[in-house]
Amino acid sequence: GIRSYWPYMGLLFAAHLLAVHFLWRILNRLPSVTPPLAIAGAAVLGFYGAGWEDLLWGFQIGFVGSLTFGLGLVAAVDEKGSHNRVTAVSVGAVLSLMMSGISVVMVGVVALTALAKWGWRKSLAVTAPAGAAYAFWFTRYGEPSLDAQDQLHGTLADIPRYIVGGVGGTLGGLVGQRSVGSYLLVVLGVVTVWFGRRWIRTAPEALAMATGGVALYVVISQGRGALPQPATSRYLYLSAGLLIPLVIVAIAEASKRWSWARAIAVVATLALVVVGARDLERESHIQRAIDLANRGQFVAAEQLAATGIHLVADQPQSPFAPDLKVADLVSLRKRGKSFTQPLNARDKAGARLALQVGSTEGAPTDRPLRDTRVTRLAQFSL
């Protein structure tokens, strides 16, 4: 099997870089945005530290893929709308649904962009096949799974909290201070209302994408409304990709009268890149430490199982860590593919606590916990 995580991360990075490229193409064609500002705006997404989870965890290829498809399709909606172009965007919208449920929002963004540039007939032609495909999947496979996560569903009352917390958290993440996100949301809202009528003509994709950024949290609030924190990094990355065009258009609007102001706008946007890169580096170090701790506990659990001592659970780590049971670790050891890493006292104590006390959510063994005394933890010494 694959002995390295890099192939998964390589695919994630490739999708992310493609998303950054598509965002640059979108920004570069907006009349009020200068080429340097377009490059700087795309770089903000490239180093958006507040969305670290989607950039450091290979599993998030679904979310990153949805954003990449969405931005690519928006970039493909040109001014002419030829038959071949409409067909290609329509096919891409269907394919995007295979990435994650977030693609539904992205298809809506593409529909709004096509509506503004191509009219309602071509917009319908672009989205109808994707809508039909999603409706078929949902009625056949998706609807039965809703009950399984009913405890996480939200209500209509959760929508304002998620919009303010999510969109505000995204804007706050751009400047490295989420606490000011609500104020930035008010400022961006006022500017959008003031210039919105003009932007409908000059920057319809920016407005369509920002609408998608708000709609994203409406959808999330209904699926995850029971969770207290809407500004989760995996969602902030998505909404950043949708909101950055409107932010850049607002910056361009404020600086278009003077050349020195345009230069300051580029420098200020590049400063956001530095802030994001700093946050991303910090989170990468934190996640590296967590990964090493998880690996250490797996190594300790494997060595503990090899002693033949009685275990009351088979889950060496939290269910949020790699899904490896004791039998999996034993199998890896027999095949000479077990983990290797120096252990510390915390690794050993964590393995004993998980397997001899049953502190994780793994399935219990056939012998009950009462047959094992906690004092037997002292019998295992690595």
Secondary structure, 3 states (H helix, E strand, C coil): CCCCCHHHHHHHHHHHHHHHHHHHHHHHCCCCCCHHHHHHHHHHHHCCHHHHHHHHCHHHHHHHHHHHHHHHHHHHCCCCCCHHHHHHHHHHHHHHCCCCCCHHHHHHHHHHHHHHHHCHHHHHHHHHHHHHHHHHHHHHHHHHHHHHHHHHCCCCCHHHHHHHHHHHHHHHHHHCCHHHHHHHHHHHHHHHHHHHHHHHHHCHHHHHHHHHHHHHHHHHHHHHCCCCCCCCHHHHHHHHHHHHHHHHHHHHHHHCCCHHHHHHHHHHHHHHHHHHHHHHHHHHHHHHHHHHHHHHHHHHHHHHHHCCCCCCECCCCCCCCCCCCHHHHHHHHHCCCCCCCCCCHHHHHHHHHHHHHCCCCCCECCCCHHHCCHHHHHHCCC
